[in-house]
Amino acid sequence: MADDALDYSRPGPFTSLDAMQLQLIESLPDDPVGICAAAQGLVIQPVDAAALGIGEARLAEKNIRPVSELAPLRHG
């Protein structure tokens, strides 16, 4: 594979997890339907962010943080 080609089978600089985060994925289902169900609550529209209590600072940096620096959102 060329050095400049993307390898989607491996984590990239914005998608790799550190060792402390691996425990978060241990309880995820391993079937496609279960994974889809778990993922449904992970994405929100920017227009819905304020209603969910997500501050402007979090919204402003939504596209620039690697996954290892994301803080989990807690919903009541």
Residue pairs with C-beta under 8 A, 6 or more apart in sequence:
1 7
6 12
11 17
13 66
14 65
14 66
14 67
15 66
15 67
16 66
16 67
16 68
17 24
17 25
17 67
17 68
18 68
21 67
21 68
24 72
28 34
28 35
28 38
29 35
29 37
29 38
41 75
44 52
44 54
46 59
46 62
49 58
49 59
52 73
52 75
54 73
